Amino acid sequence: MPHDTTPHNPKWHLSHCLSLRHVSPFSWPSSPSLFVSTREHKCGLWRRLNLQRLKSQKTQRSRALSQNIREPVVIDATLALQQFSILALLLARGEQESTSFVPCFLKQSMGGGGASRLGLPRLMAAAFVLFALCGVGVHGRSHIHKKPHGGGRHRGGGTVVSSPAVPPADEQTKPPPAGIVPSDPAIPAEPEQCVFDVRAFGAVGDGATDDTEAFRAAWRAACAVDSAVILVPSDGSFTITTTTFAGPCKPGLIFQVDGVLMPPNGPDCWPPSDNRRQWLVFSNLNGLTLRGAGTIEGNGEDWWNLPCKPHRVGPNGSTLRGPCDSPTLVRFFMSQNLVVEGLRVENSPEFHFRFDGCSDVRVDGLSIRSPANSPNTDGIHVENTERVAIYNSMISNGDDCISIGTGSYDVDIQNVTCGPGHGIR
């Protein structure tokens, strides 16, 4: 028989020598011949019996600790009898056939002569001694648990701070209730976002109603909350007049355009009191994100046909007289850490986007479109702005795709499709 190299486990005194299988801890074979010697199933029954005994003792110890009572000596009679009977049958089997079932330290004490040298009575006595040694561990010792000190001062004058109560062991290992997944403390959770749907503030979204006041109310509410989202829902077309969304605001603010957002249709519908040089202005903000899967529609056709526009020339080659101011569609002013991404922006009366006095700007994944003959419809204009990244966008318009004005530097442009238009300059 080859030597068993399995490392000794002190918790199981028979782990090297007992080879059992097909034995239930709740049933007993009628004959020792039912024990089959295989190295693949060593000490399985013995381990199970000891596990049951230790688990029973641990539960009773925990209960005693939680109740501050004297811990009794616990011996499970059924388990003890089963363990003793196993040893008896094993030793009897070893007497009849071999010493393969005899514990290793007993075989060593036999001097290599096997069970026949000791005789069954001695083996039975050794089994009883083995049971006495292994059946009751240190967990069965009896001792008194003193009641916890009530705090306050000792006679010596020192202040004692009592430690928090520790729940019993069975409660510490209690699994969470069904349906609740414990969170990983090593991974911080993302801040919960609070969504401000403009419809909740009175916006109609039918394309004709003036929803300006609803948007302004939603902005005021969201600006005061961390990680807020102003939502323009995908199933509406919202018309608003000239509006300035001013900060400072709480960090993490997102303006999410999933529907259609547009100004009044042309100069004749523009309120007389409104500024005609700009439509939406985001001012004095830090960390704003303007994004979405929707469209910002400029309704710029009537603006392009004003008499002063370059294509409206008179008989002598000069432009015609008349009003000439046209609004920039979206302007960012004196703001930092801006992100503009994913939107479709089209038909602006003049510049589609303008960044003035800003820093740390990222533009990504935009689609900007207006007719090739639309005047002054620059796609993106930056002025007095630093650290600008414009990536992965398509710009098709009637003027510069990207224009870089005075006072701007550190402008990075990559993977931008331009045309028709006047290029990047």
C-alpha positions in Angstrom: 0.0 0.0 0.0 1.5 3.4 -1.0 2.2 5.8 1.8 -0.5 8.5 2.2 1.2 11.9 1.8 -1.9 13.9 2.7 -0.8 16.5 5.3 -2.1 15.9 8.8 -5.0 18.0 9.9 -5.1 18.2 13.7 -8.9 18.9 13.7 -9.6 15.4 12.5 -7.6 12.8 14.5 -8.4 10.0 12.0 -8.0 11.9 8.8 -5.0 9.7 7.7 -6.3 6.3 8.4 -10.1 5.9 8.2 -11.4 4.9 4.7 -15.2 4.9 4.7 -18.0 5.3 2.2 -21.7 4.7 1.8 -22.2 5.4 5.5 -24.9 7.9 6.6 -24.5 9.5 10.0 -28.2 8.6 10.6 -28.0 4.9 9.7 -25.7 2.1 10.8 -24.6 -0.9 8.8 -25.6 -4.3 9.9 -22.2 -5.8 9.4 -18.6 -4.4 9.4 -18.2 -5.8 5.9 -20.2 -2.9 4.6 -17.2 -0.7 5.2 -15.2 -0.4 2.0 -11.6 0.7 2.2 -10.9 3.5 -0.4 -8.5 6.3 -0.1 -10.9 8.6 -1.9 -13.3 8.7 1.0 -11.1 8.8 4.0 -12.8 9.7 7.3 -15.9 11.1 5.6 -18.2 9.9 8.3 -15.9 10.8 11.1 -15.6 14.3 9.8 -19.4 14.7 9.4 -20.0 13.5 13.0 -17.4 15.8 14.4 -18.8 18.7 12.3 -22.3 18.1 13.7 -20.9 17.9 17.3 -18.8 21.1 16.9 -21.7 23.0 15.3 -24.0 21.9 18.1 -21.5 23.0 20.7 -20.8 26.3 18.9 -24.5 27.2 18.8 -25.0 26.4 22.5 -21.8 28.4 23.4 -23.1 31.4 21.4 -26.4 31.2 23.1 -24.7 31.1 26.5 -22.5 34.0 25.7 -25.4 36.1 24.6 -27.3 35.4 27.8 -24.3 35.7 30.1 -25.0 32.4 31.8 -22.8 29.5 32.9 -21.7 27.5 29.9 -22.6 23.8 30.3 -20.5 20.9 29.3 -22.3 19.6 26.2 -21.9 16.0 25.0 -24.2 14.8 22.3 -25.1 11.3 23.4 -26.1 10.1 19.9 -23.0 11.4 18.2 -20.8 10.1 21.0 -22.4 6.6 20.7 -22.0 6.7 16.9 -18.4 7.7 17.1 -17.6 5.0 19.7 -19.4 2.4 17.6 -17.5 3.4 14.5 -14.2 2.8 16.3 -15.4 -0.5 17.7 -16.4 -1.8 14.2 -13.3 -0.4 12.6 -11.1 -2.1 15.2 -13.1 -5.3 14.9 -12.6 -5.2 11.2 -8.9 -4.6 11.7 -8.7 -7.6 14.0 -10.2 -9.8 11.3 -8.5 -8.6 8.2 -5.8 -5.9 8.5 -4.8 -2.8 10.3 -5.9 -0.5 7.5 -8.7 0.9 9.7 -6.7 1.3 12.9 -5.7 4.9 13.7 -2.1 5.8 12.8 -0.9 6.5 16.3 -2.4 3.1 17.5 -0.6 1.3 14.7 2.7 2.9 15.8 2.1 1.8 19.4 1.6 -1.8 18.1 5.1 -1.9 16.9 4.1 -2.8 13.4 2.5 -6.1 14.4 -1.1 -5.2 13.5 -4.2 -5.6 15.5 -3.7 -9.2 16.2 -0.9 -8.5 18.6 -3.1 -6.4 20.9 -6.2 -8.5 20.8 -9.7 -7.2 20.5 -10.2 -6.3 24.2 -7.2 -4.1 24.2 -8.3 -2.5 21.0 -11.7 -1.8 22.5 -10.1 -0.2 25.5 -7.9 1.9 23.2 -11.0 2.9 21.3 -12.6 4.1 24.5 -9.5 6.1 25.4 -9.5 7.6 21.9 -13.1 8.5 22.3 -12.5 10.1 25.7 -9.7 12.2 24.2 -11.4 13.2 21.0 -15.1 13.4 22.0 -14.8 16.3 24.4 -12.6 19.3 23.3 -11.8 22.5 24.9 -15.2 23.8 23.9 -16.8 21.8 26.6 -14.9 23.5 29.5 -17.1 25.2 32.0 -16.5 28.7 33.1 -18.4 31.7 34.4 -19.1 34.8 32.2 -19.1 37.9 34.4 -21.8 40.5 33.7 -20.5 43.4 31.6 -19.4 46.5 33.6 -21.9 49.2 33.6 -19.5 52.0 32.6 -18.9 55.0 34.8 -15.8 55.2 37.1 -13.8 52.5 38.7 -12.7 53.0 42.3 -9.3 54.0 41.1 -10.8 57.1 39.4 -10.2 56.3 35.8 -13.0 56.7 33.2 -14.0 53.5 31.4 -15.6 53.6 27.9 -17.6 50.4 27.4 -17.2 48.7 24.1 -20.2 48.3 21.8 -22.2 45.2 22.3 -21.3 42.3 20.0 -24.2 40.3 18.5 -24.1 36.5 19.0 -22.1 34.5 16.5 -25.2 33.1 14.8 -26.5 36.6 14.2 -23.1 37.8 12.9 -23.1 35.2 10.2 -26.8 35.5 9.3 -27.2 35.9 5.5 -29.0 39.0 4.1 -32.7 38.8 3.5 -33.8 37.3 0.1 -33.8 39.7 -2.7 -31.2 42.0 -1.2 -27.7 41.9 -2.8 -25.0 43.0 -0.3 -23.0 45.9 -1.8 -19.2 45.7 -2.1 -17.8 48.3 0.3 -14.6 48.6 -1.8 -16.5 50.1 -4.7 -18.0 53.5 -4.0 -21.5 53.9 -5.4 -22.2 56.5 -8.0 -24.1 59.6 -6.7 -27.8 59.2 -7.2 -29.1 61.5 -9.9 -32.2 63.6 -9.4 -34.2 64.1 -12.7 -36.1 67.3 -13.3 -38.5 66.6 -16.3 -39.5 70.0 -17.8 -43.1 68.6 -18.1 -43.3 68.4 -14.4 -42.8 72.2 -14.3 -45.5 72.9 -16.8 -43.9 72.4 -20.2 -46.3 71.3 -22.9 -44.0 70.2 -25.7 -46.4 70.6 -28.6 -44.1 72.8 -30.7 -46.4 75.9 -30.4 -46.8 76.7 -26.7 -44.1 78.9 -25.1 -42.4 76.7 -22.5 -39.8 79.2 -21.5 -41.0 79.6 -17.9 -41.2 75.9 -17.3 -37.5 75.5 -18.4 -36.5 78.4 -16.2 -38.2 76.8 -13.2 -36.6 73.4 -13.9 -33.2 75.1 -14.1 -33.6 76.9 -10.8 -34.6 73.6 -9.1 -31.9 71.5 -10.6 -29.2 74.1 -10.1 -29.6 73.8 -6.3 -29.1 70.0 -6.3 -26.0 67.8 -6.7 -25.9 65.6 -9.8 -29.2 66.8 -11.2 -30.5 66.1 -14.7 -32.8 68.5 -16.5 -34.7 66.3 -18.9 -36.2 67.4 -22.2 -38.2 64.2 -23.0 -38.0 62.5 -26.3 -41.7 62.7 -27.2 -42.0 66.4 -27.3 -41.0 69.6 -29.3 -40.4 72.4 -26.9 -40.3 76.1 -27.9 -38.6 78.6 -25.7 -37.4 82.2 -26.1 -34.1 83.8 -25.3 -32.9 82.4 -22.0 -29.8 82.6 -19.9 -29.1 79.6 -17.7 -26.8 81.1 -15.1 -24.7 79.6 -12.3 -23.0 78.9 -10.1 -24.8 75.6 -9.6 -24.2 72.4 -7.6 -21.7 70.0 -9.2 -22.6 67.4 -11.7 -25.4 69.2 -13.5 -26.6 67.6 -16.8 -28.9 69.2 -19.4 -30.3 66.2 -21.3 -32.0 67.0 -24.6 -33.7 63.8 -25.9 -36.6 65.6 -27.7 -36.6 68.7 -29.9 -35.7 72.1 -28.5 -36.1 75.2 -30.7 -36.5 79.0 -30.7 -39.5 80.9 -32.1 -39.7 80.6 -35.9 -37.9 83.6 -37.3 -37.5 87.2 -36.5 -41.1 88.1 -36.9 -42.0 85.7 -34.0 -39.1 86.8 -31.8 -40.4 88.8 -28.7 -39.4 92.4 -29.1 -37.9 92.6 -25.6 -35.6 89.6 -26.2 -32.0 89.8 -27.2 -31.5 89.1 -30.9 -27.8 88.3 -30.7 -28.1 85.0 -28.8 -30.7 82.4 -27.9 -29.5 80.0 -25.2 -26.7 81.2 -22.9 -25.0 79.1 -20.3 -23.1 81.4 -18.0 -20.7 81.1 -15.0 -20.9 77.3 -14.7 -18.4 74.7 -13.7 -18.9 71.1 -14.7 -22.0 71.4 -16.9 -22.8 68.6 -19.4 -25.1 69.3 -22.4 -25.9 66.1 -24.1 -28.7 63.9 -25.5 -30.0 61.9 -28.4 -32.3 64.8 -29.5 -32.2 67.8 -31.8 -31.6 71.5 -31.2 -33.4 73.1 -34.2 -32.5 76.7 -35.0 -35.3 77.6 -37.3 -32.9 79.9 -39.1 -34.2 80.2 -42.6 -36.0 83.5 -42.1 -32.9 84.9 -40.5 -30.7 84.0 -43.4 -33.0 86.0 -45.7 -32.6 89.3 -43.9 -31.7 92.1 -46.4 -28.2 92.6 -44.8 -27.0 89.1 -45.4 -24.2 88.6 -47.9 -26.2 86.8 -50.5 -28.8 89.6 -50.5 -26.9 92.0 -52.7 -28.3 95.1 -54.5 -27.9 96.1 -58.1 -24.5 97.7 -57.5 -23.2 94.7 -55.5 -23.8 96.1 -52.0 -26.0 94.5 -49.4 -29.5 95.9 -48.8 -30.4 98.0 -45.8 -32.4 96.5 -43.0 -32.0 94.7 -39.7 -29.0 92.4 -39.6 -28.7 91.0 -36.1 -29.1 87.2 -35.9 -28.8 85.0 -32.8 -26.1 82.5 -32.0 -27.9 79.3 -31.2 -26.0 78.1 -28.1 -23.4 80.2 -26.3 -21.2 79.3 -23.3 -19.8 82.2 -21.4 -17.2 82.4 -18.6 -17.5 78.7 -17.7 -15.2 75.8 -17.0 -15.1 72.0 -17.4 -17.8 71.8 -20.0 -18.9 68.7 -22.0 -21.1 68.9 -25.1 -21.8 65.5 -26.7 -24.1 63.4 -28.8 -26.5 66.1 -30.0 -27.8 67.0 -33.5 -27.8 70.7 -34.0 -29.1 72.3 -37.2 -30.2 75.4 -39.1 -28.9 78.0 -36.7 -29.6 81.6 -37.5 -25.9 82.3 -37.1 -23.1 80.5 -35.2 -24.3 77.0 -34.0 -22.0 77.0 -30.9 -19.9 79.7 -29.4 -17.5 79.5 -26.5 -16.4 82.8 -24.9 -14.0 83.0 -22.0 -14.2 79.3 -21.2 -11.6 76.7 -20.3 -11.4 72.9 -20.3 -14.0 72.2 -23.0 -14.8 68.9 -24.5 -17.0 68.5 -27.6 -17.6 65.0 -28.8 -19.9 63.2 -31.2 -21.9 66.2 -32.6 -23.7 66.5 -35.8 -24.0 70.1 -37.0 -25.9 70.8 -40.3 -27.2 73.8 -42.2 -27.4 74.5 -45.9 -24.2 75.4 -47.8 -25.6 78.9 -48.7 -26.6 79.7 -45.1 -24.6 82.8 -44.2 -22.4 83.1 -41.0 -23.5 79.7 -39.8 -20.1 78.6 -38.3 -20.3 75.2 -36.7 -18.1 75.9 -33.6 -16.5 79.2 -32.7 -14.1 79.5 -29.8 -12.8 82.9 -28.5 -10.6 83.7 -25.5 -11.0 80.0 -24.6 -8.2 77.5 -23.7 -7.8 73.7 -23.5 -10.5 72.8 -26.0 -11.0 69.3 -27.4 -13.2 68.7 -30.4 -13.6 65.1 -31.5 -15.6 62.7 -33.6 -18.0 65.2 -35.1 -19.6 66.0 -38.5 -20.0 69.6 -39.5 -21.7 70.7 -42.7 -22.7 74.4 -43.0 -22.4 77.6 -45.0 -19.3 79.1 -43.2 -16.4 77.9 -41.1 -16.7 74.4 -39.7 -14.6 75.4 -36.7 -13.3 79.0 -36.3 -10.7 79.9 -33.7 -10.8 83.5 -32.6 -8.4 85.7 -30.7 -7.2 84.7 -27.3 -7.7 81.0 -27.8 -5.0 78.3 -27.4 -4.5 74.6 -26.8 -7.2 73.6 -29.2 -7.1 69.9 -30.2 -9.3 68.8 -33.1 -9.4 65.1 -34.2 -11.6 63.0 -36.4 -13.9 65.9 -37.5 -15.6 65.7 -40.9 -16.0 69.1 -42.4 -17.9 70.0 -45.6 -19.5 71.7 -47.3 -18.1 74.7 -45.5 -15.0 76.9 -45.3 -12.9 74.6 -43.3 -11.1 75.0 -40.0 -9.4 78.3 -39.4 
